[in-house]
Amino acid sequence: MGAPGKRMRLGTKSCAECRRRKVRCIFPQEQERCDACRAHGSSCVPQEKQSSGDGTAASGAEDVAALKRRLDELEALMRGLPGDMVSRRSGSTHGAEGGGLSHGSSSMSPSLSDDRSPASVGSMLQPPSYPLCPSLISTAQMSPALQNSPLINLFRATSIFDPIPCADADAHPAPLLTPTASSRLRQCLTQFAPYLPRPDRVAELFTATQRYWGTWPPYFAGAPSDSGQDDDRLLEPVQQVPVAETKFHSALVSGRPCPTAKAILFLALCVQQTPKRAARRLLLPASVTQQALVDTYVETARALLRLDAEEASNGGTLDGVEALNMMYKLCINAGRPQRAWTCNREAIAAAICAGLPVRAARTSWNRRAAQAWAMAWRAERYMAMTLGLPSCTSALHPGLVLSPDESVVSTILYHLAVLCGKIIDRDQSGGDGDDDDGYATTLRLDAELVNAQRRLFPAHWWAADHLAPDLDQAAGWHRQSCKVLFFTALQLVHLPYLARAAADARYLPSRHAAMSAARGVCAAYCEFRRWSKGGAELCQMMDFRAFSAALVLTAAVMECTVAEQAVRTLDALDAARRGVYMADEDYDVVVPYFGRIRINRAFFEPKQQESEEEVAAAAAAAASAWFNTVEFSTNDFLVDFHLDAGDAAAAAATMTTSELCCDWGELGLGYASMDWGHSFTCGPFVDVEGAAIT
């Protein structure tokens, strides 16, 4: 403000500034500043008055009012400054902290001589944690998931300043927990402590399950990258266990909910896939089963994740997404697909709140976050397709991209996830599938899947001996998992039209494709189980998919009249060969293009015995008191296979439409004459190996 000038002559109504400028001072009605002061942006202060002894209180009130007005003016000026000026001001403050106090050192040096300790003085010199101007930089602290909201876009469109970029959540350390959250964390860990094995047994658990780590999310066995984050490159086997122990114990005592939950879930995976014999020796308490102990670990991790979600500013963190991915793996291994799908949904919600999809397209984005997001949305689509549920990610959702340096397995899983999304869209469209457009969509999806199989799957994966004994267990599991997932998707594409093929010949290609895909699932599953490293404890979800494919094959066979009657006839013949055909009546069928088969039973009367006791003993000694007689009758020249009665034209028409599908038990269907016949008497019931047919 400078040195005060000489006292002015009073008596006018002009303010001090207008008096100094020697201009006319005009006060508009109901305004506290004159026109000249408003035009120059200066404060409008009245001329000085001589203080009197009785006006001290009034003068103090006026000074307070003037100070408030001045403060309001300064706040208005700060709101009008561009955002980059504020950011530069904040950066200069951080620079002063790092490089020393160049301008303010002389003014701050006297504070070192007071009673404060050096630590408290150092805390005074640090920049404030709150923003300098919250109204200007609040958008940078907003959740990344809300950056594209309509109101924010409208604000950006109408603003004359450059938009302030969103701050990366990964670039800043997590804030400290509140006292309440810290107390809840300690309480949760105290309740979990009795179920935690000793450190030496934890190391044994890690050693016993090390071979399975390649099939888990690589959050504890991955190699650290240059940026300090974990990627999907596994360490050497001799290095995995020590590194995992270090990461596990560090996360367990980190004092943060999500790292602690990840450590507990990693231990749960080890407990879940520990062999039964080793589990009985290593786990504590001994009275608790493996699955019950895993459930306890999962519930503890869920409590920690809820605590982390409550404490997170935006509702989601990267560690939380990774923990939910590990929980998904636990549910899949345990054969709980619906729980696994729920974990997928929670992981995607946390990833969206943390801004992972928005930043997925960045080339400089760290690999750890990209892998966590990819695992979440891909697995959600697999489970939604399997369970017939809608997906929460659409084809236009941000972040559904493929990195250029992905492995063969990751590339296959990405394209399968995209195709699974298309299958879900077709299934959730609401149509019943009878229209031509729905079936055209099915054929198009079939073509895309077949093209993906030819283009993405390596040729040596389909070789007979591709699962070599020296192949890594994780590599073999990933191969067969991709195959099972691919054939499951192909099967589900054609499954809605499987039953309609019996009534409408247009859908026969779908029937054949669904049956072929089901056989592919069963073949890939059996090939993996026959492999020396295909342990049964790896994944129960793979067992379920193989069982579902077997059900499709069984249902299709049961709908086949020829197969049904052939199986029934062969069962009757096998029972008769053993002498145990115990039906109430004889079995008589006419097999098309073969002849007549008749199985009757003849009562076996034992020889006359001296007493009833001996008769009962002889009957009890025999496994069966019945003999079965099997007769085959046919003609050498199978040219007159027709119905004996009825109209010949009708019979011919019936044979044309039925043939093998006719009822073989209809005795009116047969040959006009039989040139030869054979009769076999079977029984009594004896061992199969020693059975003789006479």
C-alpha positions in Angstrom: 0.0 0.0 0.0 3.0 2.3 0.5 3.5 5.1 3.0 0.4 7.0 4.0 0.0 10.4 2.3 -0.6 13.7 4.0 -3.9 14.2 5.7 -6.6 15.3 3.3 -9.1 18.2 3.9 -12.4 16.8 4.9 -15.8 18.1 4.1 -16.6 16.3 0.9 -18.4 13.0 0.4 -15.8 11.5 -2.0 -14.0 8.4 -1.0 -10.2 8.4 -0.4 -9.4 7.0 -3.8 -11.5 9.5 -5.8 -10.1 12.3 -3.6 -6.6 11.2 -4.5 -7.4 10.9 -8.2 -9.3 14.2 -8.1 -12.3 12.7 -9.9 -16.0 12.8 -9.2 -17.2 10.2 -6.8 -20.6 8.8 -7.6 -22.3 6.2 -5.4 -25.2 4.3 -7.1 -28.1 3.4 -5.0 -27.8 0.3 -2.7 -24.1 -0.1 -3.5 -21.1 0.2 -1.3 -18.5 1.0 -4.0 -18.4 4.0 -6.2 -18.3 3.8 -10.0 -14.6 4.9 -10.2 -13.4 2.3 -7.7 -15.4 -0.4 -9.5 -13.9 0.5 -12.8 -10.3 0.4 -11.5 -10.9 -2.6 -9.3 -9.8 -0.8 -6.2 -11.3 -0.7 -2.8 -13.6 2.1 -2.0 -12.5 3.5 1.4 -14.0 6.6 2.9 -11.8 9.5 3.9 -10.0 9.4 7.2 -11.7 10.9 10.2 -10.2 12.1 13.4 -10.7 9.5 16.1 -12.6 10.5 19.2 -12.7 8.9 22.5 -16.5 8.0 22.2 -16.2 6.5 18.7 -13.8 3.7 19.4 -16.5 0.9 19.3 -18.1 2.2 16.1 -14.7 2.5 14.4 -13.8 -1.1 15.4 -17.1 -2.4 13.9 -16.5 -0.5 10.7 -12.9 -1.9 10.5 -14.3 -5.5 10.8 -16.9 -4.8 8.2 -14.3 -3.4 5.8 -12.0 -6.3 6.4 -14.8 -8.8 5.5 -15.5 -6.8 2.4 -11.9 -6.9 1.4 -11.7 -10.6 2.0 -14.8 -11.2 -0.2 -13.1 -9.2 -2.9 -10.0 -11.2 -2.7 -11.9 -14.5 -2.9 -13.8 -13.2 -5.9 -10.4 -12.3 -7.6 -9.1 -15.8 -6.8 -12.1 -17.5 -8.4 -11.5 -15.5 -11.5 -7.9 -16.7 -12.0 -7.3 -19.5 -14.5 -6.7 -23.0 -13.3 -3.1 -23.3 -14.6 -2.0 -20.3 -12.5 -3.2 -22.1 -9.4 -1.4 -25.3 -10.4 1.8 -23.3 -11.0 1.3 -21.7 -7.6 0.9 -25.1 -6.0 4.0 -26.4 -7.9 6.1 -23.5 -6.7 5.1 -24.3 -3.1 6.3 -27.9 -3.5 9.5 -26.6 -5.1 10.1 -24.4 -2.2 9.7 -27.4 0.1 12.2 -29.5 -1.9 14.8 -26.8 -2.7 14.7 -24.8 0.5 12.9 -21.6 1.4 14.5 -19.0 -0.7 12.2 -16.1 -0.3 10.6 -16.8 3.0 13.6 -18.1 4.9 14.3 -14.8 6.6 10.7 -14.5 7.8 10.5 -18.1 8.9 13.8 -18.3 10.7 12.6 -16.7 13.9 10.3 -19.6 14.5 13.2 -21.9 15.1 14.1 -20.1 18.3 10.8 -20.7 20.0 9.7 -23.7 22.1 8.7 -25.9 19.2 10.6 -29.1 18.4 12.3 -29.6 15.1 9.7 -32.1 14.0 6.9 -29.7 14.7 8.7 -27.0 12.8 9.2 -29.3 9.9 5.5 -30.1 9.8 4.8 -26.4 9.7 7.1 -25.9 6.7 5.2 -28.6 4.7 2.6 -27.5 2.2 -1.0 -27.9 3.4 -2.7 -31.2 2.4 -5.9 -29.4 1.5 -6.1 -27.7 -1.9 -5.3 -24.0 -2.2 -8.5 -23.3 -4.0 -11.0 -26.1 -3.7 -13.5 -24.5 -6.2 -10.9 -24.6 -8.9 -9.2 -28.0 -8.6 -12.0 -30.1 -7.2 -12.5 -31.7 -10.6 -9.0 -33.2 -10.3 -9.9 -35.0 -7.1 -13.1 -36.4 -8.7 -13.5 -40.1 -9.2 -12.3 -41.1 -12.7 -15.5 -42.9 -13.3 -17.4 -39.6 -13.2 -15.2 -37.7 -15.6 -17.6 -38.3 -18.5 -20.8 -37.4 -16.7 -23.2 -35.1 -18.6 -22.9 -32.2 -16.2 -19.1 -32.3 -16.2 -19.0 -32.4 -20.0 -21.4 -29.4 -20.0 -19.1 -27.5 -17.6 -16.1 -28.2 -19.8 -17.8 -27.1 -23.0 -18.8 -23.8 -21.5 -15.5 -23.1 -19.7 -13.0 -20.7 -21.3 -10.1 -22.3 -19.5 -8.2 -25.5 -20.3 -9.7 -28.6 -18.5 -7.8 -29.8 -15.5 -6.7 -33.5 -16.1 -7.9 -36.1 -13.6 -5.3 -37.1 -11.1 -4.1 -40.7 -11.3 -5.1 -42.6 -8.2 -2.0 -44.8 -8.5 0.4 -41.8 -8.4 -0.6 -40.9 -4.9 -0.2 -43.0 -1.7 -3.4 -44.2 -0.1 -4.6 -41.9 2.7 -4.3 -43.0 6.3 -7.1 -44.9 7.9 -9.5 -43.2 10.2 -9.3 -44.2 13.9 -12.6 -46.1 13.5 -11.3 -48.0 10.5 -8.1 -48.8 12.2 -10.0 -50.2 15.1 -12.2 -52.3 12.9 -9.1 -53.6 11.0 -7.4 -54.7 14.3 -10.6 -56.3 15.5 -10.9 -58.3 12.2 -7.3 -59.5 12.3 -7.7 -60.5 16.0 -10.6 -62.7 15.1 -8.6 -64.2 12.2 -5.5 -64.9 14.2 -6.5 -68.3 15.6 -7.0 -69.6 12.0 -3.5 -68.5 10.8 -0.9 -71.2 10.6 2.5 -70.8 12.0 5.2 -69.3 9.7 6.9 -72.6 9.2 3.7 -74.3 8.1 2.9 -71.4 5.8 6.2 -72.0 4.1 5.3 -75.7 3.8 1.9 -74.8 2.3 3.6 -72.6 -0.3 6.0 -75.4 -1.2 3.2 -77.9 -1.5 1.1 -75.7 -3.9 3.9 -74.0 -5.8 3.1 -76.0 -9.0 -0.4 -74.6 -9.1 0.7 -70.9 -8.9 0.9 -70.5 -12.6 -2.9 -71.0 -12.8 -3.6 -68.3 -10.2 -3.5 -64.5 -10.6 0.2 -63.7 -10.3 0.0 -61.2 -7.5 2.4 -63.0 -5.2 4.5 -65.1 -7.5 5.1 -62.6 -10.3 8.4 -60.9 -11.1 8.6 -57.2 -10.0 8.9 -54.9 -13.0 10.9 -51.7 -13.2 8.0 -49.6 -11.9 7.7 -51.7 -8.8 4.5 -53.3 -10.0 3.9 -57.1 -10.5 3.3 -58.4 -14.0 2.4 -61.9 -15.3 6.0 -63.1 -15.7 6.5 -65.8 -13.1 9.9 -66.2 -11.4 12.0 -69.3 -11.5 10.7 -72.1 -9.3 13.6 -71.8 -6.8 12.8 -68.1 -6.4 9.0 -68.2 -6.1 8.6 -69.5 -2.6 11.0 -67.0 -0.9 9.5 -64.1 -2.8 6.0 -65.2 -2.1 6.8 -65.5 1.6 8.2 -62.0 1.7 5.3 -60.5 -0.1 2.8 -62.4 2.0 4.1 -61.3 5.3 4.6 -57.7 4.1 1.0 -57.6 3.0 -0.3 -59.2 6.1 1.2 -56.6 8.4 0.8 -53.7 6.0 -2.0 -52.1 8.0 -4.1 -51.6 4.9 -7.4 -53.6 4.3 -6.9 -54.6 0.7 -3.2 -55.8 0.8 -4.2 -57.8 4.0 -7.2 -59.3 2.2 -5.0 -60.3 -0.8 -2.6 -62.1 1.5 -5.5 -64.0 3.2 -7.0 -65.0 -0.1 -3.6 -66.2 -1.4 -3.3 -68.4 1.7 -6.9 -69.6 1.1 -5.9 -70.7 -2.4 -3.0 -72.6 -1.0 -5.2 -74.3 1.6 -7.8 -75.1 -1.0 -5.4 -76.9 -3.4 -3.2 -78.5 -0.9 -3.3 -82.3 -1.2 -5.4 -84.0 1.3 -2.6 -85.8 3.1 -0.5 -82.7 3.5 -3.6 -80.7 4.6 -4.3 -82.9 7.5 -0.8 -82.4 8.7 -0.3 -78.7 8.1 -3.7 -77.1 8.8 -4.8 -75.8 12.2 -7.1 -76.5 13.9 -7.2 -80.1 12.9 -10.9 -80.5 13.5 -11.7 -77.9 10.7 -12.0 -79.2 7.1 -10.3 -77.6 4.2 -13.4 -76.0 2.7 -14.6 -74.7 6.1 -11.2 -73.1 6.6 -11.3 -71.6 3.1 -14.8 -70.2 3.8 -13.5 -68.5 7.0 -10.6 -66.9 5.1 -13.0 -65.7 2.4 -15.4 -64.1 4.9 -12.5 -62.4 6.6 -11.3 -61.0 3.3 -14.8 -59.8 2.5 -15.0 -57.9 5.7 -11.6 -56.2 4.8 -12.8 -55.4 1.3 -16.0 -53.8 2.7 -13.8 -51.7 5.0 -11.6 -50.6 2.1 -14.6 -49.7 0.0 -15.9 -47.5 2.8 -12.6 -45.8 3.3 -11.7 -45.3 -0.4 -12.6 -41.8 -1.7 -13.9 -43.1 -5.0 -15.3 -46.5 -3.9 -12.7 -48.7 -5.6 -8.9 -49.4 -5.6 -6.6 -51.5 -7.7 -5.8 -53.8 -4.7 -9.5 -54.3 -4.2 -10.0 -55.4 -7.9 -7.1 -57.9 -7.6 -8.5 -59.3 -4.3 -11.9 -59.9 -6.0 -10.2 -61.6 -8.9 -8.5 -64.0 -6.4 -11.9 -64.6 -4.7 -13.3 -65.4 -8.2 -10.6 -68.0 -8.6 -11.5 -69.5 -5.2 -15.2 -69.8 -6.2 -14.3 -71.4 -9.6 -12.1 -74.0 -8.0 -14.8 -74.8 -5.4 -17.5 -75.2 -8.1 -19.5 -72.2 -7.2 -20.3 -70.4 -10.5 -22.9 -68.0 -9.1 -20.7 -66.8 -6.3 -17.9 -66.4 -8.9 -20.1 -64.3 -11.1 -21.0 -62.1 -8.1 -17.3 -61.6 -7.4 -16.9 -60.6 -11.1 -19.6 -58.0 -10.8 -18.0 -56.5 -7.7 -14.6 -56.4 -9.3 -15.9 -54.6 -12.4 -17.7 -52.1 -10.2 -14.6 -51.4 -8.2 -12.5 -51.2 -11.4 -14.9 -48.6 -12.8 -14.8 -46.5 -9.7 -11.0 -46.6 -9.7 -11.0 -45.5 -13.4 -9.3 -48.6 -14.8 -11.4 -48.9 -18.0 -10.9 -45.2 -18.9 -7.1 -45.5 -18.6 -6.9 -49.0 -20.3 -6.0 -47.5 -23.7 -3.0 -45.6 -22.4 0.3 -47.0 -23.7 2.1 -45.9 -20.5 -0.4 -47.6 -18.2 1.2 -50.1 -15.9 0.8 -53.7 -16.7 -0.5 -54.7 -13.3 -3.6 -52.5 -13.5 -4.3 -53.6 -17.1 -4.1 -57.2 -16.2 -6.5 -56.8 -13.2 -9.1 -55.1 -15.4 -8.8 -57.6 -18.2 -9.2 -60.5 -15.9 -12.3 -59.0 -14.3 -14.3 -58.2 -17.5 -13.3 -61.3 -19.4 -14.2 -63.7 -16.5 -17.5 -61.9 -16.0 -18.5 -62.6 -19.6 -17.5 -66.3 -19.4 -19.7 -66.7 -16.3 -22.6 -64.7 -17.6 -22.7 -66.8 -20.8 -22.5 -70.0 -18.8 -25.2 -69.0 -16.4 -27.5 -67.3 -19.0 -27.2 -63.9 -17.3 -26.7 -60.5 -18.8 -23.3 -58.9 -18.9 -22.4 -55.6 -17.3 -19.9 -54.6 -20.1 -21.2 -53.8 -23.6 -19.2 -53.9 -26.8 -18.8 -50.1 -26.6 -17.6 -50.1 -23.1 -14.2 -48.3 -22.7 -11.1 -50.4 -22.0 -12.1 -53.5 -23.9 -8.8 -53.5 -25.9 -6.1 -56.0 -26.5 -2.5 -55.1 -25.7 -0.1 -55.7 -28.5 2.3 -57.7 -26.4 -0.2 -60.2 -25.1 0.6 -64.0 -25.0 -1.1 -66.6 -27.1 -3.4 -67.7 -24.2 -4.3 -64.0 -23.4 -5.1 -63.3 -27.0 -7.4 -66.4 -27.3 -9.2 -65.5 -24.0 -9.7 -61.9 -25.2 -11.3 -62.9 -28.5 -13.4 -65.6 -26.7 -14.6 -62.9 -24.3 -15.7 -60.7 -27.2 -17.6 -63.6 -28.8 -19.1 -64.5 -25.5 -20.5 -60.9 -25.3 -22.2 -61.4 -28.7 -23.7 -64.7 -27.5 -25.0 -63.0 -24.4 -26.5 -60.2 -26.5 -28.3 -62.8 -28.6 -29.6 -64.7 -25.6 -30.7 -61.6 -23.8 -32.4 -60.0 -26.8 -35.8 -61.4 -25.8 -36.6 -63.3 -29.0 -37.7 -66.9 -28.9 -35.3 -67.9 -31.7 -38.0 -69.0 -34.2 -37.4 -66.1 -36.5 -34.9 -66.2 -39.3 -32.9 -63.3 -38.0 -32.2 -65.1 -34.8 -30.9 -68.2 -36.6 -28.9 -66.1 -39.0 -27.2 -64.5 -36.0 -26.5 -68.0 -34.7 -24.9 -69.0 -38.0 -22.8 -65.8 -38.0 -21.6 -66.5 -34.5 -20.7 -70.1 -35.5 -18.6 -68.8 -38.4 -16.8 -66.3 -36.2 -16.0 -69.0 -33.6 -14.7 -71.4 -36.3 -12.6 -68.7 -37.8 -11.2 -67.8 -34.4 -10.3 -71.5 -33.8 -8.5 -71.7 -37.1 -6.7 -68.3 -36.7 -5.8 -68.2 -33.0 -5.2 -71.8 -31.7 -1.7 -73.1 -32.5 -1.7 -76.2 -34.7 0.4 -78.3 -32.2 -2.3 -77.9 -29.6 -4.4 -80.4 -31.5 -1.7 -83.0 -31.8 -2.3 -86.3 -30.0 0.8 -86.0 -27.8 0.9 -82.2 -27.2 0.5 -82.7 -23.4 4.0 -84.1 -22.9 5.1 -85.4 -19.5 7.7 -82.6 -19.2 5.3 -79.8 -20.1 4.7 -77.2 -17.4 1.5 -77.9 -15.5 0.2 -74.3 -15.9 0.8 -74.3 -19.6 -1.1 -77.6 -20.0 -4.0 -76.3 -17.9 -4.2 -73.1 -19.9 -4.3 -75.0 -23.2 -7.1 -77.3 -22.1 -9.0 -74.5 -20.4 -9.0 -72.5 -23.7 -10.2 -75.6 -25.5 -13.0 -76.3 -23.0 -14.1 -72.6 -23.0 -14.1 -72.5 -26.8 -16.1 -75.7 -27.3 -18.5 -74.6 -24.5 -19.1 -71.3 -26.3 -19.7 -73.1 -29.6 -22.1 -75.5 -27.9 -24.1 -72.7 -26.3 -24.4 -71.0 -29.6 -26.3 -73.9 -31.1 -28.0 -75.3 -28.0 -31.3 -73.4 -28.4 -31.8 -75.1 -31.8 -30.7 -78.6 -30.7 -34.2 -79.9 -29.8 -35.9 -78.2 -32.7 -33.9 -80.2 -35.2 -36.1 -83.2 -34.6 -39.2 -81.3 -35.9 -37.5 -79.0 -38.4 -34.8 -80.1 -40.8 -33.5 -76.5 -41.1 -31.9 -76.8 -37.7 -30.0 -80.0 -38.3 -26.7 -78.1 -38.8 -27.1 -76.7 -35.3 -27.8 -80.2 -33.9 -24.6 -81.5 -35.5 -22.5 -78.5 -34.4 -23.8 -78.7 -30.8 -23.1 -82.5 -30.6 -19.6 -82.0 -32.1 -18.8 -79.2 -29.7 -20.0 -81.3 -26.7 -17.7 -84.1 -27.9 -14.9 -81.5 -28.1 -15.5 -80.5 -24.5 -15.4 -84.1 -23.3 -12.3 -84.9 -25.4 -10.4 -81.9 -24.0 -11.4 -82.7 -20.5 -10.6 -86.4 -20.7 -7.3 -85.6 -22.4 -6.4 -83.3 -19.5 -7.4 -85.8 -16.8 -5.4 -88.6 -18.5 -2.3 -86.3 -18.4 0.1 -87.1 -15.6 -0.1 -83.5 -14.3 -3.9 -83.1 -14.6 -4.7 -83.1 -10.9 -8.3 -83.4 -9.8 -8.0 -80.5 -7.4 -7.3 -77.9 -10.0 -10.7 -76.7 -11.1 -14.2 -78.1 -10.4 -15.7 -75.6 -12.9 -14.0 -77.6 -15.7 -15.6 -80.7 -14.3 -19.0 -79.0 -14.4 -18.5 -77.9 -18.0 -17.5 -81.4 -19.0 -20.5 -82.8 -17.2 -22.8 -80.3 -19.0 -21.4 -81.4 -22.3 -22.0 -85.0 -21.4 -25.6 -84.2 -20.6 -26.0 -82.6 -24.0 -24.7 -85.8 -25.6 -27.0 -88.0 -23.4 -30.1 -85.9 -24.1 -29.4 -86.0 -27.9 -28.9 -89.8 -27.8 -32.1 -90.3 -25.7 -34.1 -88.4 -28.3 -32.8 -90.9 -31.0 -35.3 -93.7 -31.5 -32.7 -95.9 -33.2 -30.1 -95.6 -30.4 -32.7 -96.0 -27.7 -34.1 -99.3 -29.2 -30.6 -100.5 -30.0 -29.5 -100.0 -26.4 -32.6 -101.7 -25.1 -32.0 -104.7 -27.3 -28.4 -105.0 -26.4 -29.2 -104.8 -22.7 -31.7 -107.6 -23.1 -29.3 -109.7 -25.0 -26.6 -109.1 -22.4 -29.0 -110.1 -19.6 -30.0 -113.2 -21.5 -26.4 -114.2 -22.0 -25.9 -114.0 -18.3 -29.1 -115.9 -17.7 -30.7 -113.0 -15.7 -33.4 -111.8 -18.1 -36.2 -111.6 -15.4 -38.9 -109.8 -17.3 -42.5 -110.8 -16.9 -42.9 -111.7 -20.5 -40.8 -112.7 -23.4 -38.8 -110.1 -25.4 -39.7 -110.2 -29.1 -38.4 -107.6 -31.5 -37.9 -107.3 -35.3 -34.7 -105.4 -36.1 -35.0 -103.7 -39.5 -32.7 -105.2 -42.2 -31.6 -107.9 -39.8 -34.4 -110.1 -38.7 -36.3 -111.2 -35.6 -34.9 -111.6 -32.1 -36.9 -113.4 -29.4 -35.8 -114.0 -25.8 -37.9 -116.3 -23.7 -37.4 -117.9 -20.5 -37.8 -121.5 -19.5 -38.3 -122.6 -15.9 -35.5 -124.7 -14.7 -36.9 -127.6 -12.6 -34.3 -129.2 -10.3 -34.1 -132.9 -9.9 -36.3 -134.7 -7.4 -34.8 -134.5 -4.0 -35.4 -136.5 -0.9 -36.7 -133.7 1.2 -37.9 -130.1 1.0 -34.9 -128.9 3.0 -32.6 -130.3 0.3 -34.7 -128.7 -2.4 -34.4 -125.3 -0.7 -30.7 -125.7 -0.2 -30.2 -126.6 -3.9 -32.3 -123.6 -5.0 -30.3 -121.3 -2.7 -27.1 -122.7 -4.1 -28.1 -121.7 -7.6 -27.7 -118.0 -8.4 -30.7 -118.2 -10.7 -33.4 -120.8 -11.3 -34.2 -119.5 -14.8 -32.8 -120.3 -18.2 -33.1 -117.8 -21.1 -33.5 -118.9 -24.7 -32.4 -116.5 -27.4 -33.6 -117.0 -31.0 -32.4 -115.3 -34.1 -34.4 -115.6 -37.3 -33.8 -113.9 -40.6 -33.6 -114.3 -44.4 -30.5 -114.5 -46.5 -31.8 -112.0 -49.0 -33.2 -109.0 -47.2 -35.6 -107.8 -49.9 -39.0 -108.4 -48.6 -39.0 -106.4 -45.3 -42.5 -105.0 -45.1 -45.7 -105.1 -43.1 -47.6 -108.3 -43.4 -51.0 -106.7 -42.9 -52.6 -103.6 -44.3 -52.4 -101.6 -47.4 -49.2 -102.1 -49.3 -49.0 -98.5 -50.4 -49.5 -97.4 -46.8 -46.9 -99.9 -45.7 -44.4 -98.6 -48.2 -45.1 -95.0 -47.2 -44.6 -96.0 -43.6 -41.3 -97.6 -44.3 -40.2 -94.7 -46.3 -40.8 -92.3 -43.4 -39.8 -94.6 -40.5 -37.4 -97.3 -41.5 -34.9 -97.6 -38.6 -37.1 -95.3 -36.4 -40.1 -97.6 -36.4 -41.1 -99.5 -33.3 -39.0 -102.7 -33.3 -41.4 -104.3 -30.8 -44.3 -104.1 -33.3 -44.7 -107.8 -34.2 -46.7 -107.0 -37.3 -43.4 -105.7 -38.8 -41.3 -108.5 -40.1 -40.2 -110.6 -43.0 -42.4 -112.7 -45.1 -40.4 -115.8 -44.5 -37.4 -116.9 -42.5 -34.8 -119.1 -44.1 -32.8 -119.9 -41.1 -32.9 -119.6 -37.3 -30.6 -120.1 -34.4 -31.5 -120.8 -30.8 -29.2 -120.2 -27.8 -30.0 -121.4 -24.3 -28.3 -119.3 -21.6 -28.1 -119.8 -17.9 -28.1 -120.4 -15.0 -26.4 -117.2 -13.9 -22.7 -117.7 -13.7 -19.7 -115.4 -13.8 -19.3 -113.5 -17.0 -15.8 -114.8 -17.6 -17.0 -118.3 -17.2 -20.3 -118.0 -18.9 -20.8 -120.5 -21.8 -23.5 -120.2 -24.5 -24.9 -123.5 -25.7 
